[in-house]
Amino acid sequence: MADFLDITLECNGQTLTFGKSESGDKREFGITNITGLESSDLDLNTIDNALVDGTIVDGKRIEKRPVHIDARLLDDTNNAENRQRIIKFFNPKYTGTMTVNHSGTQRKIEYELDGWTFVSKKTIYSRLEISVDLLCPDPFMQNMDNFGKNMAEKVALFAFPWRVLTKKVSGVSDPYKGLALAGQVSGYQLINKSVAISNDGDVPCGLQIKFVAARGPCTGPKITHVSSGQYMHVNITMSQDDVLLIDTSDRNQIIELNGTNVYQYIDRLSEPFKLDVGENYLEYEADEKEPNLDVYLYYTPLYLGV
């Protein structure tokens, strides 16, 4: 596969495209220069100690990600129309999403407009060129997919709802169709309360946990990260069909019951945990009526660059 760079900026229902596709098709803008896709700056905190040579590192922080793009509009007609379309797109009042496909590796990231301009040309009839600065407050690139799993899912069986018969049976309206057998199993619920989740990102990522009281009331739902021993336990009683949502990501930590904030009911020893890079093992339980729960897990791996 030949190397290529395909970028889409989406903002307020509008899009601009840059580079070329995997098949070699050219996008609206040709890219003349781009920086910021591969990494963000690192803030390294150090302290000096009179008794130690050198310095001591006491903290590391990945800073916000600046992205700079210089590009040239390939369409050299209708400059006035294109000019107004571009001006309208770069509206600083809205947050946008940048999607990047670099030679088959796809990532996305949210951005704020930090500034842009048309590059000055000799005449007003010259092909439009732009210089754009984007700022990504969350520096990590995201996987294109949000992965999900129900820890208490039901497994369907092939036999539902009829058993095929190989011979004629008398006394039924369709003697060759089959019989509905009393007590026939159509599926089963997984009784294993643990699950393995693989995070193929570059850094730990937060997790959304959705407890659903699908089969009746439940009290005190809890989920544990087995390796670290960290857990999230909410001292609350859920009625049937209630939904308890927990988000452990740094920027959006919430505990909501049917959309209402219930963070005050968290067990004081609970700690919002993350999925480590690699394999993670999670277990769920409840103080009372645990079998009534469905437990859905959602996460998006994070990357240092693309």
C-alpha positions in Angstrom: 0.0 0.0 0.0 1.4 3.4 -1.0 1.7 6.1 1.7 -1.1 8.6 1.8 -2.6 11.2 4.2 -6.3 11.8 4.2 -7.7 14.4 6.6 -11.3 15.5 7.2 -12.3 18.5 9.4 -15.9 18.4 10.6 -17.5 21.3 12.3 -21.2 22.4 12.8 -22.4 20.1 10.1 -19.8 21.2 7.5 -16.7 19.4 6.2 -13.4 20.3 4.6 -11.1 17.5 3.2 -7.3 17.5 2.7 -4.7 15.3 1.1 -5.7 12.2 -0.9 -7.6 9.0 -0.3 -6.3 5.4 -0.1 -7.2 5.0 -3.8 -5.3 8.1 -4.7 -8.2 10.4 -5.3 -7.4 14.0 -4.4 -9.4 15.9 -1.8 -10.5 19.5 -1.8 -7.2 20.8 -0.5 -3.7 19.7 -1.2 -1.5 19.7 1.9 1.7 21.7 1.6 2.8 21.5 5.3 1.4 19.8 8.4 2.7 19.4 12.0 1.3 18.1 15.2 -0.1 14.7 14.1 2.7 12.6 15.6 3.0 13.9 19.1 2.3 16.6 21.7 4.8 18.5 23.9 5.7 17.0 27.3 5.8 19.0 30.5 8.4 17.4 32.7 8.4 18.6 36.3 11.7 18.3 38.1 13.1 19.2 41.5 16.7 19.7 42.6 18.2 18.1 45.6 21.5 19.3 47.1 22.5 15.8 47.9 21.7 14.2 44.5 23.6 14.7 41.2 21.4 16.0 38.4 17.7 16.4 39.1 14.7 14.4 40.2 11.6 13.9 38.0 8.5 14.3 40.1 5.8 14.5 37.4 5.1 14.1 33.7 2.2 15.6 31.8 1.4 15.5 28.1 0.3 19.0 27.1 -2.4 20.1 24.7 -1.9 19.2 21.0 -1.4 22.1 18.5 -1.9 21.1 14.8 -0.8 23.4 12.0 -2.0 22.9 8.4 -0.9 24.8 5.3 -3.1 23.8 2.3 -4.0 24.9 -1.2 -7.5 24.7 -2.7 -7.3 22.5 -5.9 -10.4 24.1 -7.4 -9.2 27.3 -9.1 -12.7 28.4 -10.2 -15.5 30.3 -8.3 -13.0 31.8 -6.0 -15.6 34.1 -4.4 -17.9 31.2 -3.6 -15.1 29.1 -2.2 -13.8 32.0 -0.2 -17.1 32.5 1.6 -17.5 28.7 2.1 -14.1 28.6 3.8 -14.8 31.7 6.0 -18.1 30.2 7.1 -16.5 26.9 8.0 -13.8 28.3 10.3 -16.2 29.5 13.0 -14.4 29.7 16.4 -17.8 29.4 18.2 -17.9 25.7 17.5 -15.8 22.6 18.4 -14.8 20.4 15.5 -13.5 16.9 14.9 -10.4 16.0 12.9 -10.3 12.5 11.3 -6.9 11.3 10.1 -6.2 8.3 7.9 -2.4 8.0 7.6 -1.6 5.1 5.2 -4.4 3.0 6.6 -4.1 4.0 10.3 -7.2 5.9 11.3 -7.6 8.2 14.3 -9.9 11.1 15.4 -9.5 14.0 17.8 -11.6 17.0 18.8 -10.2 20.5 18.2 -10.8 24.1 18.8 -9.9 26.7 16.2 -6.8 28.6 17.3 -6.6 30.9 14.3 -6.5 30.8 10.5 -5.9 33.0 7.5 -5.8 33.1 3.7 -2.2 33.2 2.5 -1.5 36.5 0.8 -1.2 36.1 -3.0 -0.1 38.5 -5.8 -3.5 38.8 -7.3 -7.1 38.2 -6.0 -7.4 35.7 -8.9 -4.7 33.4 -7.5 -5.7 29.9 -6.3 -6.8 30.1 -2.6 -4.3 29.0 0.0 -5.0 28.8 3.8 -2.9 28.5 7.0 -4.8 26.9 9.9 -3.9 26.5 13.6 -6.0 24.0 15.6 -5.7 23.3 19.3 -6.7 19.9 20.8 -7.3 20.3 24.6 -7.3 16.6 25.0 -4.0 15.6 23.3 -4.8 11.9 22.7 -5.9 10.6 19.4 -8.9 8.3 19.6 -9.7 5.0 18.0 -12.4 5.4 15.4 -14.6 2.8 17.2 -16.2 2.8 20.6 -15.9 -0.8 21.8 -18.7 -2.3 23.9 -19.6 -5.5 25.7 -22.4 -6.8 27.9 -20.9 -8.8 30.7 -24.3 -10.5 31.5 -25.3 -11.2 27.9 -27.6 -14.0 26.9 -26.3 -16.6 24.5 -28.8 -17.7 21.9 -29.1 -21.4 21.0 -29.8 -22.8 17.5 -32.8 -24.8 18.6 -35.1 -21.8 19.3 -38.1 -22.2 19.0 -38.6 -25.5 17.0 -36.8 -28.9 16.9 -36.7 -30.2 13.3 -38.1 -33.7 12.9 -36.8 -36.3 10.5 -40.0 -38.3 10.3 -43.8 -37.7 10.1 -45.6 -37.1 13.4 -49.3 -37.7 13.6 -51.8 -35.6 15.5 -50.4 -32.2 14.5 -51.5 -29.7 11.8 -48.2 -29.8 10.0 -46.7 -33.2 10.6 -43.3 -32.4 9.0 -42.7 -29.0 10.6 -41.7 -29.9 14.1 -42.8 -29.7 17.7 -42.5 -27.0 20.3 -41.2 -28.9 23.3 -42.2 -27.8 26.8 -39.3 -26.4 28.8 -37.1 -26.1 25.6 -34.1 -23.9 26.2 -33.8 -20.9 23.8 -30.7 -19.3 25.3 -28.8 -18.9 28.6 -27.3 -16.1 30.6 -23.6 -16.1 31.1 -22.9 -16.9 34.8 -19.2 -15.8 34.6 -19.2 -12.4 36.2 -15.7 -11.5 34.8 -14.6 -10.3 31.4 -11.2 -9.7 29.7 -10.9 -6.4 27.9 -7.9 -5.5 25.7 -6.7 -1.9 25.4 -4.5 -1.7 22.3 -3.9 2.1 22.8 -0.7 3.8 23.9 -1.9 5.0 27.3 -4.6 3.9 29.9 -8.1 5.0 29.0 -11.3 5.7 30.9 -14.3 3.4 30.8 -18.1 3.8 30.7 -20.0 1.3 32.8 -23.8 1.0 32.3 -25.7 -1.0 34.9 -29.2 -1.8 33.7 -31.8 -3.4 36.1 -33.2 -5.4 33.3 -35.0 -8.2 35.2 -36.0 -6.4 38.4 -34.7 -4.3 41.3 -31.0 -4.4 42.4 -29.0 -2.8 45.2 -25.4 -1.7 45.4 -23.9 -2.5 41.9 -20.1 -2.8 41.9 -17.4 -3.3 39.3 -13.8 -4.2 40.1 -10.6 -3.9 38.1 -9.1 -7.2 39.2 -5.4 -6.5 38.7 -5.3 -3.2 40.6 -8.1 -4.0 43.1 -9.7 -0.7 42.4 -13.5 -0.6 42.2 -16.5 1.5 41.7 -19.4 0.7 44.1 -22.6 2.8 44.3 -24.8 2.5 47.4 -28.1 2.9 45.6 -31.2 0.8 45.0 -32.2 0.5 41.4 -35.8 -0.2 40.3 -36.5 -2.4 37.3 -35.4 -0.7 34.0 -33.3 1.9 35.9 -30.0 2.7 34.2 -26.9 3.6 36.3 -24.1 5.2 34.2 -20.5 5.5 35.5 -17.8 7.2 33.5 -14.2 7.0 34.8 -12.5 9.2 32.2 -10.5 12.1 33.6 -12.5 14.8 31.7 -16.0 13.4 32.2 -16.2 11.5 35.6 -19.9 11.0 36.3 -22.3 8.8 38.2 -25.9 9.2 36.9 -29.1 7.3 37.6 -31.5 7.8 34.7 -29.7 11.0 33.8 -29.6 12.4 37.3 -26.4 13.0 39.2 -26.0 10.6 42.1 -22.3 10.9 42.7 -23.0 11.5 46.4 -23.9 7.8 46.8 -20.5 6.5 45.8 -18.7 4.2 48.3 -16.0 6.4 49.9 -13.4 3.7 49.1 -14.2 3.7 45.4 -11.7 4.9 42.9 -12.4 5.7 39.2 -10.0 3.3 37.5 -8.7 3.1 33.9 -8.1 0.3 31.5 -4.3 -0.4 31.4 -2.5 -0.9 28.1 -2.9 -4.6 27.3 -5.3 -7.1 28.9 -7.6 -6.0 31.7 -9.9 -8.2 33.8 -13.1 -6.8 35.3 -15.7 -8.4 37.6 -19.1 -7.1 38.6 -21.4 -7.9 41.6 -24.1 -6.3 43.7 -25.1 -6.2 47.3 -28.6 -7.7 46.5 -30.3 -9.3 43.5 -27.3 -9.4 41.3 -28.8 -11.7 38.6 -31.2 -8.8 37.7 -28.4 -6.8 36.2 -27.1 -6.3 32.7 -23.7 -4.7 32.7 -22.4 -2.9 29.5 -18.9 -1.7 29.1 -17.8 1.0 26.6 -14.3 2.3 26.0 -12.2 4.1 23.3 -8.4 3.4 23.1 -6.2 6.5 23.1 -3.0 7.0 21.1 0.0 9.4 21.2 -0.2 10.2 17.5 -0.8 8.9 14.0 
